[in-house]
């Protein structure tokens, strides 16, 4: 046995990584890095938290002056608590994904790409849970239901987003 062999939680790796990726917590800086890496060749503001107010289809996202505190709370209340993501039931899986997704989209820290970064975050969490990346194609076909679920989250009702995540996880329709 090597004297450098790591055992216990320090040796845990992400499911599906063949031991190549250490099990880790996600951080806000990870998401900022994802945004910068994804859009950095297109936009000079990629990976930077917005400094102006933003709305879409008449829906106002979090005010820019609140973003530093909201992002700090998001990291401590959601990322620190739920990552690495290891839910003990389907209900906990669905609830965790829905809460994190809705909260991130409502904060809307970037000028563009928030929904896609939120989906990437959900994919990473699903991988941590041993499920793998998710297929959001039904969400794309039912955009009104998706936007309605985000609006419901603004009044602390994540049930509609839970329905959408259950659909993604089971491959079923919203009505099933």
C-alpha positions, 0 to 999 in steps of 0.5 A, a space after each residue: 500500500 502506498 503511503 500516499 493513498 487517499 481514503 475516506 471522503 477525500 478520495 470520493 469522486 463524482 459518479 460517472 467520472 471513473 475516479 477522475 473528478 473529485 467529489 466537490 461542492 459547487 460555488 458561485 465562482 464555478 458558475 461565473 467561470 462557466 458563464 465566462 468560458 461559454 460566452 467570453 469569446 462573444 461578449 466582453 461582459 461574460 462572467 460578470 454580474 450585471 450592474 443594471 436592472 433587467 426584465 423579460 416579457 414584463 417580468 422584473 428580475 432581482 434588482 442589480 443593487 441586491 445581486 451581491 447579497 442575493 448571490 451570497 445567500 444563494 451560495 450559502 443557502 443552496 449550493 453549500 447545502 445541496 452540493 455535492 447533491 446526494 438526495 435520498 429520494 425522488 422527492 428530494 431530488 426533484 425538490 432540490 433541482 427545482 429550488 436551485 433552478 428557480 432561485 438562480 433564474 429569479 436572481 438572474 445574475 447575468 445579462 444573458 444566458 441565466 436559464 442555460 447556466 441554471 440548466 447546466 447547474 441542474 445537470 451537474 447536480 444530477 450527475 452528482 446524484 448519479 443520474 447524468 445530464 438531463 433532457 430539457 427538450 419538453 421544456 423547450 416545446 412548452 416554454 409557457 409552462 416553464 415561464 409560468 413555473 419561474 413566476 410561481 417560484 417568485 411567490 415561493 411556490 416551486 411545485 410547478 417547477 417540481 412538475 417540470 423536473 419530474 417530467 425531465 427525470 421520468 421522460 413523461 409529459 407534464 400531464 402524466 
